[in-house]
Amino acid sequence: MSCMGFLTPQQRASLAASTPDGPPLSAFVSPPASEGKVRRVRALAASPAPVIRESAALSYHAPEEVLVALAVDPEAGVRRCVARNGSTPAGVLRMLAGDADPLVRGWVAANPSVPGELLDALGDDADPLVRAVVAWARGWR
């Protein structure tokens, strides 16, 4: 049985109104992060535990200045998480593209937000793993 059978007439009308002339259902977005959420991400980023800082680095709600600070973290795992975060700004990804750790550079190449010119530059990376990630990333761009 379809879940459509459980919708009220008003819900069906709302659903019908959302497509095809209205916005697609997938266009609904979450509300912006609250100040409390951002405060918690800042607190996580200041933790002495690297795994907690990694959590902050992966947060889509991390402010840019937090990501900049975490991009120079002494722990490579934290920097890798910043590179993985799809919300990391291009300027921070550019910083990380020069990281000594090839896995950080590989995550920069795999990031869906990486600018094309940065991906091209990483295509000449000395590490074969980074070059392989660049080739893979070009396949889905």
C-alpha positions as CSV (number, residue, x, y, z in Angstrom):
1,M,0.0,0.0,0.0
2,S,1.3,3.4,-0.9
3,C,1.8,6.0,1.8
4,M,-0.3,8.4,-0.5
5,G,-3.3,6.6,0.9
6,F,-2.6,8.1,4.3
7,L,-2.6,11.8,3.1
8,T,-5.5,14.0,3.9
9,P,-7.1,15.9,0.9
10,Q,-5.4,19.1,2.1
11,Q,-2.0,17.3,2.1
12,R,-2.6,15.9,-1.4
13,A,-3.5,19.3,-2.7
14,S,-0.4,20.8,-1.1
15,L,1.7,18.0,-2.7
16,A,0.1,18.6,-6.1
17,A,0.7,22.3,-5.8
18,S,4.4,21.8,-5.2
19,T,4.9,20.2,-8.7
20,P,5.1,20.5,-11.7
21,D,4.4,24.3,-11.8
22,G,5.5,24.9,-8.2
23,P,8.9,24.3,-6.6
24,P,10.0,20.7,-6.4
25,L,9.7,19.0,-3.1
26,S,13.5,18.7,-2.8
27,A,13.7,22.5,-2.8
28,F,12.7,22.6,0.8
29,V,15.7,23.5,2.9
30,S,16.4,23.4,6.6
31,P,16.3,26.7,8.5
32,P,19.6,28.5,9.1
33,A,21.7,27.3,12.0
34,S,20.9,28.9,15.3
35,E,23.4,30.9,17.3
36,G,23.4,28.0,19.8
37,K,24.4,25.6,17.1
38,V,27.2,27.8,15.8
39,R,28.3,28.3,19.4
40,R,28.5,24.5,19.9
41,V,30.5,24.1,16.7
42,R,33.0,26.7,18.0
43,A,33.3,24.9,21.3
44,L,33.9,21.6,19.5
45,A,36.6,23.3,17.4
46,A,38.4,24.4,20.5
47,S,38.5,20.9,22.1
48,P,41.9,19.3,23.0
49,A,40.6,16.0,21.5
50,P,41.4,15.7,17.8
51,V,38.3,13.6,17.1
52,I,36.1,16.3,18.5
53,R,37.8,18.9,16.4
54,E,37.2,16.6,13.4
55,S,33.5,16.7,14.2
56,A,33.6,20.5,14.1
57,A,35.5,20.4,10.8
58,L,32.8,18.3,9.2
59,S,30.0,20.6,10.3
60,Y,28.1,22.4,7.6
61,H,27.4,25.1,10.2
62,A,31.1,25.8,10.9
63,P,31.8,29.5,10.3
64,E,34.6,30.3,7.9
65,E,37.0,31.5,10.6
66,V,36.6,28.2,12.4
67,L,37.4,26.3,9.2
68,V,40.4,28.5,8.6
69,A,41.7,27.7,12.1
70,L,41.1,24.0,11.7
71,A,42.8,24.0,8.3
72,V,46.1,24.6,10.0
73,D,45.5,22.1,12.8
74,P,48.5,20.0,13.7
75,E,46.5,16.8,13.3
76,A,46.2,15.7,9.7
77,G,42.8,14.0,10.5
78,V,41.3,17.4,11.4
79,R,42.7,19.0,8.2
80,R,41.3,16.1,6.2
81,C,37.8,16.7,7.6
82,V,38.0,20.4,6.7
83,A,38.9,19.3,3.1
84,R,36.0,16.8,3.0
85,N,33.4,19.4,4.2
86,G,31.3,20.4,1.2
87,S,30.7,23.8,2.9
88,T,34.4,24.7,3.1
89,P,35.0,27.9,1.1
90,A,37.2,27.9,-1.9
91,G,39.9,30.0,-0.2
92,V,40.3,27.4,2.5
93,L,40.4,24.6,0.0
94,R,43.2,26.5,-1.8
95,M,45.1,26.6,1.5
96,L,44.6,22.9,2.0
97,A,45.7,22.1,-1.6
98,G,49.2,22.8,-0.6
99,D,49.1,20.6,2.6
100,A,52.0,18.3,3.2
101,D,49.6,15.3,3.7
102,P,48.6,13.8,0.4
103,L,45.3,12.6,1.9
104,V,44.4,16.2,2.7
105,R,45.1,17.1,-0.9
106,G,43.1,14.1,-2.1
107,W,40.1,15.2,-0.1
108,V,40.4,18.7,-1.6
109,A,40.2,17.1,-5.0
110,A,37.2,15.0,-4.0
111,N,35.3,18.0,-2.5
112,P,32.3,18.8,-4.7
113,S,32.9,22.5,-4.1
114,V,36.5,22.5,-5.4
115,P,37.0,25.2,-8.1
116,G,37.9,23.8,-11.5
117,E,41.3,25.6,-11.6
118,L,42.3,24.1,-8.3
119,L,41.3,20.7,-9.5
120,D,43.4,21.2,-12.6
121,A,46.4,22.2,-10.4
122,L,45.9,19.1,-8.3
123,G,46.0,17.0,-11.5
124,D,49.8,17.7,-11.5
125,D,50.3,16.7,-7.9
126,A,53.4,14.7,-7.1
127,D,51.4,12.0,-5.3
128,P,49.7,9.3,-7.6
129,L,46.8,9.0,-5.2
130,V,45.9,12.7,-5.5
131,R,46.2,12.4,-9.3
132,A,43.9,9.4,-9.2
133,V,41.3,11.3,-7.1
134,V,41.5,14.2,-9.6
135,A,40.8,11.8,-12.5
136,W,37.9,10.3,-10.6
137,A,36.5,13.8,-9.7
138,R,36.7,14.9,-13.3
139,G,34.4,12.0,-14.2
140,W,31.5,13.4,-12.2
141,R,31.9,17.1,-12.8
